[in-house]
Amino acid sequence: MHDCDHREQLESSIAMALLYSDIFSYPLTSREIFQRLSTNHTSVQEVEEALHAMRSAGLVYQFDDFFSIRNEPALAHRRISGNELARRVMPRALRRGRLLFSFPFIRAVMISGSLSKDYMDDDSDVDYFVITEPGRLWVSRLLVALFKRIFLLNSRKFFCVNYYIDYNNLEIEEKNIFTATELATLIPVCGTGYHAMLLVRNPWIGDFFPNRIDNSAAGPSEKVPFIKRIAEWFINPVGDRLDAWTFGVAVRRYRTRYGDKFTEEDFNVAFKSRKSVSKNHERYFQKHVTELFNTKVKKFVSDHPEHSAL
């Protein structure tokens, strides 16, 4: 009975991983599924055995090395093309990330979004997650925004920073499968010590992905370049007032432009704006993904009652 319960739990966990990746039409390898399981009482070999049993039962489908909850071979071709484009884009994304790190008061830069999952298509942006000096987050954000508007003509394609947080407040409040996935897949560009600190401050990620590979690097963070320290020294005398002013302007702007498009609760998550954090997600992708995931799980359970444990 114990072995039977374990197999059912493993198959349910596999289904959960595939259902989530299916939101993005992204089939997974057996090793990737293992890393995304919600249970750690297993091995890659056991996952492969369970996958083959699920395939025989018509619960999952296999296309070469990829597994999907959908019987659509085109998904594998789409993934391969997206992986190849991601590899071509990555060197430029790393260069832009290092450029971003050169801005005053920015202490770490990480690649997030689809590129951090090794996928890009023609509509994808290169997204970054940034850690700043406490009390200077909004100054950093202002300088980056001015640079993007003046020199990049406000292009988001290779310079989209959608999350700023300072290093004294690294715990993420929204603890769900979406935020766990985003944190677990961040690719550090600069400030590896702060990236490691971010993962330490969010141990709850392990509740969602106990088998994930920790890609945080040991060692100290990069030293602040001399020219950057000069710029920070120059700004610091007015830094508190500039940070407060920028914060106030941004909050008013968000409220004016988007306040009537969201409920108060959703607005406070999609446009989280505090002295220690700035998140700007006008499409509120987190809610869309989590709701779609819940819908997919309910439909899967309805179609396969033996997996009601989901």
C-alpha positions, -999 to 999 in steps of 0.1 A, spaced: 0 0 0 29 23 8 44 18 -27 10 24 -43 5 56 -23 40 68 -32 35 61 -70 2 80 -69 18 109 -51 47 109 -76 24 108 -106 3 137 -91 34 157 -86 46 150 -122 12 161 -134 14 193 -114 48 202 -129 36 195 -165 3 214 -160 22 245 -148 47 243 -178 17 238 -201 6 273 -193 36 284 -213 33 256 -239 66 243 -228 73 206 -226 99 193 -201 126 167 -199 125 141 -172 153 158 -153 135 192 -155 103 175 -142 123 160 -113 136 195 -104 101 209 -104 84 182 -83 67 192 -51 81 160 -35 117 150 -29 112 114 -19 123 101 -54 150 101 -80 153 110 -117 152 73 -126 120 68 -106 105 99 -123 114 84 -157 97 51 -147 66 69 -136 65 90 -168 66 59 -190 37 44 -169 18 77 -173 25 77 -210 11 42 -214 -20 52 -195 -25 82 -218 -19 108 -190 12 123 -206 27 124 -241 64 121 -252 81 138 -281 117 128 -283 132 138 -249 102 161 -239 70 153 -220 38 172 -222 3 170 -208 -9 178 -244 -7 156 -274 8 182 -297 42 174 -312 46 210 -324 52 220 -288 86 202 -289 96 221 -321 85 254 -305 106 247 -274 137 238 -295 134 270 -315 129 290 -283 159 275 -267 181 283 -297 169 319 -298 175 322 -260 211 310 -265 217 336 -292 202 364 -271 219 355 -238 253 372 -245 236 405 -253 214 401 -222 245 395 -200 261 427 -215 230 447 -207 229 432 -172 264 444 -166 255 478 -179 226 479 -155 250 470 -126 270 501 -134 242 524 -123 245 540 -89 232 521 -58 225 489 -78 241 460 -60 229 430 -79 214 422 -113 197 389 -123 180 378 -155 143 368 -150 113 361 -171 113 337 -201 151 340 -208 159 327 -173 140 295 -183 161 292 -215 133 304 -238 127 334 -261 104 341 -290 99 372 -311 75 387 -286 97 381 -255 115 409 -235 147 405 -216 136 410 -180 158 418 -150 154 416 -112 175 442 -94 187 445 -58 196 480 -46 211 499 -17 185 505 10 171 541 8 182 545 -28 159 521 -46 138 549 -62 169 569 -71 183 538 -90 150 533 -107 148 569 -118 183 568 -133 176 536 -151 143 550 -165 160 582 -177 187 562 -194 161 539 -211 140 569 -223 169 590 -236 193 564 -250 171 534 -258 140 553 -269 121 536 -241 126 502 -257 118 473 -234 132 445 -256 166 441 -240 163 464 -209 131 456 -190 135 459 -152 103 448 -136 113 442 -100 135 463 -77 141 454 -41 167 466 -15 190 442 2 175 448 37 141 435 26 147 404 5 118 382 16 91 380 -11 56 384 4 37 365 -23 45 328 -17 30 309 -45 41 286 -74 45 316 -97 69 336 -74 87 304 -64 93 296 -101 106 331 -108 129 331 -78 143 296 -84 152 303 -120 169 337 -116 202 339 -134 227 361 -116 247 385 -138 264 407 -111 262 407 -74 263 369 -68 265 373 -30 232 392 -29 216 366 -52 227 339 -27 213 361 1 180 364 -17 176 326 -18 185 323 18 159 349 28 133 329 8 136 293 20 99 287 13 109 281 -23 120 246 -12 83 239 -2 75 241 -39 107 227 -54 127 206 -29 147 191 -58 157 223 -75 194 229 -82 207 259 -62 225 281 -88 236 307 -63 274 312 -64 296 312 -33 319 341 -27 317 379 -22 298 403 -44 316 424 -69 332 455 -57 316 488 -66 335 504 -95 353 536 -87 333 557 -111 301 543 -96 313 552 -61 320 587 -72 285 590 -87 270 577 -54 291 601 -34 278 630 -56 241 619 -53 241 610 -16 237 645 -1 204 648 -19 197 611 -20 170 610 7 150 638 -8 154 625 -44 144 590 -34 113 603 -16 103 626 -44 107 598 -71 87 574 -49 58 599 -45 57 607 -83 57 570 -92 29 561 -68 7 590 -80 14 580 -116 5 544 -111 -26 553 -92 -37 577 -120 -30 554 -149 -40 520 -135 -60 526 -103 -93 521 -119 -83 490 -139 -77 468 -108 -93 461 -75 -74 476 -46 -60 443 -36 -48 435 -71 -34 470 -76 -13 467 -45 3 435 -57 7 444 -94 21 478 -86 38 472 -53 54 504 -44 72 509 -11 105 525 -1 121 490 -2 104 475 -33 91 485 -67 71 461 -89 55 472 -121 34 445 -138 6 462 -157 -6 429 -171 -6 414 -136 9 382 -151 11 365 -116 -26 364 -111 -33 353 -147 -8 324 -144 -20 312 -109 -57 313 -119 -50 295 -151 -29 269 -133 -58 263 -108 -82 259 -137 -59 234 -154 -55 214 -122 -93 212 -116 -99 200 -152 -72 174 -149 -87 161 -117 -121 161 -133 -108 141 -162 -87 118 -140 -104 113 -106 -77 89 -95 -55 120 -91 -79 138 -68 -49 144 -44 -39 173 -66 
